[in-house]
């Protein structure tokens, strides 16, 4: 299916948000995720279905100083 992840068009097979994160090698409880502009909490990722054309944002904290 065609998805847009962090502004990049991708063709991926993922049934839900948790599957997508695993396929893209995103790990950790500290990620923030949104689908089509709506925040998806960590506890809901495995049951949040994805569909053709969804826009996913994955944010992770940056270290710096």
C-alpha positions as CSV (number, residue, x, y, z in Angstrom):
1,X,0.0,0.0,0.0
2,X,1.1,3.6,-0.6
3,X,1.8,5.5,2.6
4,X,3.6,8.8,3.3
5,X,6.0,8.5,6.3
6,X,7.6,11.7,7.5
7,X,6.9,13.3,4.2
8,X,8.4,10.4,2.1
9,X,6.2,8.4,-0.2
10,X,6.7,4.6,0.5
11,X,5.1,1.4,-0.8
12,X,4.8,-0.9,2.2
13,X,2.7,-3.8,3.4
14,X,1.7,-3.0,7.0
15,X,-1.6,-3.9,8.6
16,X,-1.3,-1.5,11.6
17,X,0.9,1.2,13.0
18,X,2.9,-1.2,15.1
19,X,3.7,-3.4,12.0
20,X,4.9,-0.3,10.2
21,X,7.2,0.8,13.0
22,X,8.7,-2.7,13.1
23,X,9.3,-2.8,9.3
24,X,11.0,0.6,9.5
25,X,13.1,-0.5,12.4
26,X,11.7,2.1,14.8
27,X,12.0,0.9,18.4
28,X,11.4,2.3,21.8
29,X,8.6,3.5,24.0
30,X,9.7,7.1,23.6
31,X,8.4,7.5,20.0
32,X,5.5,9.9,19.2
33,X,3.3,8.8,16.3
34,X,0.5,10.4,14.4
35,X,-1.7,9.2,11.5
36,X,-3.3,11.8,9.3
37,X,-2.6,14.4,12.0
38,X,-4.1,12.5,14.9
39,X,-1.9,11.4,17.7
40,X,-1.7,7.6,18.2
41,X,-0.7,6.6,21.7
42,X,1.8,3.7,22.1
43,X,-0.9,1.4,23.6
44,X,-3.1,1.9,20.5
45,X,-0.5,1.3,17.8
46,X,-1.1,-2.5,17.4
47,X,-4.8,-1.9,16.9
48,X,-4.6,1.2,14.8
49,X,-5.2,0.0,11.2
50,X,-3.5,1.7,8.2
51,X,-5.1,2.3,4.9
52,X,-4.0,3.4,1.4
53,X,-2.9,7.0,1.4
54,X,-2.4,7.5,5.1
55,X,0.1,10.1,6.3
56,X,2.2,8.9,9.2
57,X,4.5,11.0,11.3
58,X,7.1,9.4,13.5
59,X,9.0,11.6,15.9
60,X,11.8,10.7,18.2
61,X,13.7,12.8,20.7
62,X,17.0,14.2,19.6
63,X,20.1,14.4,21.9
64,X,22.2,17.4,21.8
65,X,23.6,20.1,23.9
